[in-house]
């Protein structure tokens, strides 16, 4: 199989569009934007600044900017704001710069971006670009949504009113807030059909033996096809390693392999869910008996009907934002995004 080209290089940055959504995220977006704009002015970078009233409006703005004569589109915000920008810049050559101003900031963690607005603006001015894979979600109605970090299922819509409020998330921080939400997850029966399945590299023999015992095979079928139907608390399809504020949900994920790493927490009680969460903190969960890990090109995910012949709707979250409802197809899109990041 021919691997895609992951181009790197430098762009001359003299004119950028800065987009922000002050009404979402950690509540500091407006202040961070002002600091970044001031630094761009010091650097002699011309800026057009745009503000969306919400993420949908920000996405609409970016849609109108991708064909404009900007050297880069710069997003000020957290993971959900970057996700909104990616919906319009994915599979294009438009460089995306990032000024971190969110709760989780897992994109910033992935690319080791500076945490101060001025320093992040300096990175953008230097103009080093890298090309990475994205994930893509699609449903039967033809809706498509891209993501950069991970897409997660099994967040129960019935629990949505009880989930941690955004204000409390700001007060507790992303990790503690994610813990509160994670502990609410209840197992449901899911059907996951993998395509292009392969082994997660560098996994230890204990974890491999657990996987073999569950799947009834040592290696995937010749076409990389496998169907699971199991009670699942949580399933993550990772393009990047981190999710929910630095949790190493998919610690072996690689943005240059045209594949998604999959982490599944299966039929765990509250103690097991707690153990999984603690394992995510350090990435030490890959050999837990109730956690399965896979690497795939594509997967179709659906809820299995209950004994009454019905299935409740289930949401998929991607980059920390509500995305589509099951059933969905989740796949890797190679070399689909260009980001401006610190030079190696």
Secondary structure by P-SEA (a helix, b strand, c coil): cccccbbbbbbbccbbbbbbbccccccaaaaaaaaaaaaaaaabbbbbbbbbccaaaaaaaaaacccccccbbbbcccaaaaaaaaaccccccbbbbbbcccccaaaaaaacccccaaaaaaaaaabbbbbbbbbbbbcccbbbbbbccccccccccccccccccaaaaaaacaaaaaaaaaaabbbbbbbbbbccccccccccaaaaaaaaaaacccccccccbbbbbcccccccccccccccccccccccccccccbbbbbbbccccaaaaaaaaaaaaccccccccccccccccbbbbbbcccccccccbbbbbccccccccccbbbbbbccccccccccc
